[in-house]
Amino acid sequence: MVLLGGVALVIGAFVLFYRGPGQPFIRGYVSDVSATMLVYAFLGLLWRTTAARRTLATAAIAAAVEFYQIVGITPPGVGGVLVGAFPDPWDLVAYAIGVVAALAWEHRLVRADDQPG
């Protein structure tokens, strides 16, 4: 989970400093993918449970962020930057991609640990 979190942070840093073509897409959606991966990794470090429960919890957190944007409740200042201020249905797709990527990462590592030798 530490490595997954590190990868998510590297992707997030890339998004923050990227100034090339497609910047609105990268900033808007790749950042959501990496944020969701980071939440999954963070939950994995704090909560010893099944991958399915972590997946559901991560998806619920992501959905809550979008819900709060829809109803107009976003934290002021830095909090608003972190969770966003405007609802976008495509964010839910990005969140789902992030959850699937994190889950695939975990399953790949579990399979690698199960291999002999």
SULDAVEN-V824352 format. One record per residue. N is the residue number from 1. D_CENTER is the distance of its C-alpha to the mean C-alpha in Angstrom with 1 decimal. Layout:
n	d_center
N	D_CENTER
N	D_CENTER
This chain:
n	d_center
1	12.9
2	14.1
3	14.1
4	10.5
5	9.6
6	12.1
7	11.0
8	7.6
9	10.0
10	12.4
11	10.5
12	9.7
13	13.4
14	14.5
15	13.1
16	14.8
17	18.0
18	18.2
19	21.3
20	22.2
21	22.5
22	19.8
23	18.4
24	17.6
25	15.6
26	13.8
27	13.3
28	12.4
29	10.2
30	9.1
31	7.7
32	5.6
33	4.6
34	4.4
35	3.1
36	1.0
37	3.5
38	5.0
39	5.5
40	6.7
41	8.7
42	10.0
43	11.2
44	12.7
45	14.6
46	15.9
47	16.5
48	18.7
49	18.4
50	17.9
51	14.9
52	15.6
53	15.4
54	12.2
55	10.8
56	12.7
57	11.7
58	7.9
59	9.1
60	11.6
61	9.7
62	7.8
63	11.4
64	13.0
65	11.5
66	12.8
67	16.0
68	16.7
69	16.5
70	18.9
71	21.3
72	21.2
73	20.1
74	17.9
75	18.6
76	21.0
77	20.7
78	17.8
79	16.0
80	16.4
81	15.0
82	11.8
83	11.2
84	13.3
85	16.7
86	17.2
87	16.2
88	15.5
89	15.5
90	13.8
91	10.6
92	10.7
93	11.2
94	8.3
95	6.1
96	8.5
97	8.4
98	5.0
99	6.5
100	9.7
101	9.0
102	8.1
103	11.1
104	13.2
105	12.7
106	13.9
107	16.7
108	17.8
109	18.3
110	20.1
111	22.3
112	23.1
113	24.1
114	26.3
115	28.2
116	31.6
117	32.6
